[in-house]
Amino acid sequence: MSIQKKVISLYYRGNVVIFKTQGCPVSKILLCLDLDGTVVMDREPLSEKMCEFLEKCHTKGCTLLFATGRTVTWSLETLSVLSFPFFLAAYNGACTISCPERKIMRSAFLSPSDLNPIIPFVDRYGALIYEGGGEERVFYTPSLFSEEIFTHLTFRKEQQREEWHEITSLHDLPCPLIASVRLFLFEDDDADEISTTIEEKTSLCAPLMKDVFCESVHVVQVTASGASKGQALQALRREHPSLLSIAAGDDMNDLDMLRAADFGIAMPYAPLRLREMAHAVAPSFGEDPLIEPLQRVMERMQEGEERR
């Protein structure tokens, strides 16, 4: 549904979202929320306040889609405290499942041959290759990583309890489906240029993300051409065409999701490019800064419906 059918105009002024609407019931809202840095803060569990807010959104009839660059396993563990149905788009949208039944709704995985265009980058920097469609095993070649990056990855492995398997090269991958390939780079490696080069010269998605375990490390997460948070949102909208979508995120892998949504909210510490294209920027205070702008947006929509 075109947003013009629901919202005549909207803008953000002084942390106050102002709507002029023809009426949009909250039960017709699709909330598309990033996890790390948006719903989950500093690698901590979901806060009690955020859980209560999300429960309230569901009770009012909202449909919730959580979109993340993380694995299915980690995401489900993080969201296990929620007692209501929701959708999860993991690996930046490579796999969308419905919960609690954990049914795969959509998948866009890579095949080993799809990785040929990025072999030069893998050979130079090393990579973690995440299996798709099942066990979520992780494959890597230790000798390709710098000492500093490998130390960092060892710490990540211990924190996330992932199952890693050594391979000699990408040609030895023992799995037919790949969810994502992650390149880990320090800022001075010009990670942004690598992300741009992969996306311009191949059909693959390769957004740049901050590493939640170390601010000085960036991650280029490579997925299939049909695997992005924005495409996961659009696929769900096709299943529910009457929904008006609100998206929120804090990093460049959220960019196409905010573009695809009817209303986009960027976190206050998001990259400038994301903040500039969003309809609203969350305030820079509070334990869960996303809650206030989301409440304001939905209240304006609900007020428009009640005036009808």
Sequence and secondary structure as in RCSB ss.txt:
>XXXX:A:sequence
MSIQKKVISLYYRGNVVIFKTQGCPVSKILLCLDLDGTVVMDREPLSEKMCEFLEKCHTKGCTLLFATGRTVTWS
LETLSVLSFPFFLAAYNGACTISCPERKIMRSAFLSPSDLNPIIPFVDRYGALIYEGGGEERVFYTPSLFSEEIF
THLTFRKEQQREEWHEITSLHDLPCPLIASVRLFLFEDDDADEISTTIEEKTSLCAPLMKDVFCESVHVVQVTAS
GASKGQALQALRREHPSLLSIAAGDDMNDLDMLRAADFGIAMPYAPLRLREMAHAVAPSFGEDPLIEPLQRVMER
MQEGEERR
>XXXX:A:secstr
  GGGTEEEEEEETTEEEEEES   GGGEEEEEESBTTTB TT    HHHHHHHHHHHHTT EEEEE SS HHHH
HHHTTT  S EEEEEGGGTEEEEETTTEEEEE  B GGGGGGGHHHHHHH  EEEE SSS  EEE GGGS HHHH
HHHHHHHHHHT  EEE SSGGG   S EEEEEEEEEGGG HHHHHHHHHHHSS B  EEEETTEEEEEEEEEB T
T SHHHHHHHHHHHSTT EEEEEESSGGGHHHHHHSSEEEE TTS HHHHHHSSEE  S SSSTTHHHHHHHHHH
HHHHHHT 
